[in-house]
């Protein structure tokens, strides 16, 4: 049993791995090992990062844990290794542990973190204890109620071709969610259409159909356009993040990812979706078929999904909506009149504004960006309709 600051230990390990990958050439080897060892009669957790890279010169080894020490073994520039390794050293000092270095120039380097077991070494320290439970989720996510009144668990679709990674993600959520699995983007789209999960987690690089194409198809299909999507990638380029956003992804995470952060993002996106449903229920002035803030009518759900799939299209109109729902405009007008006190045009506008309200709550985008995302030509038009619908301006809504 270890008593640690988990984030700090993870950061120290990532720092060592980052350096190892940076200075190990192609076809080289980077090895991360975890073991238990005994030193001077005391038990330690040993984390070792070894590589077959360029190594560190003898004269520099004595100073690598000092801030801003530079070396001359980088491919193009001097290597400023000191600041990161100094933080690693400081982390281990605070844990009453050790960090050691063994390096041979042109052969490789091994860093070892030794973390003492137990908590007796903290007896004279000022420290704070925080509790943690595995697989702990807040109670804010209620089970979904079907038309028959039966409660069902929320569902998540995991689209990942790597079996080990897929199984790991499934293990994070299976205790609280029904988890569906797909091995490539094509299967992911098919399962999204078939099961309509509450959220999808998709890898980017996959055979048959990659994550970008998968995400785009899910967004373009009327029955799945509303599903929140988180994309996972091992690439950190801005271009990839931008492509993921343009494909319709709601969020983006780098591999390797922090499991607690992923779980928090999943929960947050599902909660956002539930919140948006409640906003719809209030703003669409439904005559019936809504229970506890959720729309329980198949026709209204279908129409909302069709509008959501075309939110960014400022030219989307009643004619296009009727075509997507495979009915004539008179039939659409008649059915809407049965379910809502609003006209079809008003419903399209209200859904745009309701989505804008949900995006404002995320506090991630400017009003101009949100205007474009929900199909208004400019921020002034959004402000006008937003104030009409909610009684306050978007900025005031954000403050409240």
C-alpha positions, 0 to 999 in steps of 0.5 A: 500500500502506497500513500502518494500524491497520484497526480504528482507521481504520474507526472514524474513518470510521464516526464521520464518517459517523455525524455526517454522517447525524445532521445531514443532513436527509431528502432530503439527501446524504451522500457517501463517496469514496476516492481517491489524492492527492499532497501535497508530493510524497508519496502519500496515501490520501484518504477524504472524507465530505461532506454537505449538512447544517446545517454548522458555524459559523465560530467552532466550526470552529477547535475541533471537534477539541478534546474536549467542544466544543459547538455549537447546531446540533442539532435538539433539544440542544447537539451534543457533537461534540468527543470523537468528532472528537478521537479521529479527530484522534488516530487520524490523528496516530498514523498521521502523517496529517491530518484537514481540515474544510471547512464552510459553515453551512446548506450542508454539511460535508466531512471529509477523512482523509489517510493516508500511503502506505508505512511509512517514517513509522513508522521512529521509532515503537514499533509492532507488526506483525501479519500478515493473509491474505485469506480465512483460515480456521482448520483446525478445520472438517473437510469433511463426510463422506457415507455413501459416504465422499466428502468434501463442503464445508460449505454456507452459505445466504445469504438477501438480496434486495439483489443487491450485498450478497448477492454481497458475502457470497457472495464472503466464503465461496465459497473455503471453503464451498459457498454457496447463494443465496436472494432472499427469505425464502420462497425461503430456507425452500424452499432450507433444506428442500431442501439443509439447509445447515450455516448460514444468513445472512438479511437482515431486511427482504425482500419476499414473506417477511421474515427473522423469518418465514423464521427462524421457519419454519426453526426450526419445521420438523423437518428444518431446526430445527438449522441455525444462523442469523445475522440481518443488519439495518440497524436497531439497535432493541432490539425488532428484536434481541428479535424476531430472538431470539424467531424463533430466530436464533442471532446478530444483526449490524448493517449495515454489518458487519465481514466478519472478524467475520461470518466468525468468527461463521459459523465459531464457530456451525458449530463449536458445531454440530459440538461438539453432535453430539459431545456427542449421540454420547457422551450418547445411548449409541449402539450403532452408526452413529457415526463420529469423534464424528458420528451417521451414522444417518438415524433418529437424526438425524431424531429429534434434529432433531424434539426440537431443534425443540421444545426450548423446549416443556416439555410436549413428550413421547414422544407428540408426538415419535412424531406428528412422526416419523409413526409409532406410539409402539410403533414409535418405542420399537422403533426407538430400542431398536435404536439407543440404550441409552436410553429415548425419555424419557431421550433427550429429556431428554439432548438438552435437557441436551446443548443446555444444555451447548453454550449454557453453553460460549457464556458468553452466557446465565444458567443460568435463561435456558438452563433456559427455552431447553431446556424445563426449568421452572426452573434447579434441575431443569436442575442436577439432570439436568445433574449426573446426565448430566455428573457436575458442576454447570452452573457447574462445567462452565462453569468447566472 
